[in-house]
């Protein structure tokens, strides 16, 4: 049972709201926020990439982006 059903969301000024690029797309595009011109992630590497979107919710909950 989830005791605290509150979900907090904050978007920075540079953040772009996740959306679908085209009608009928299966996925939602999430946009990165960083100062570099590009970011290279090689096979097998893992990188944290900021989105400018902050969320906070109970450990018993999960976030699913759906339109």
Secondary structure, 3 states (H helix, E strand, C coil): CCCCCCCEEEECCCCCCCECCCCCCCCCECCCCCCCCCCCCCCCCCCCCCCCEEEECCCCCCCCCCC
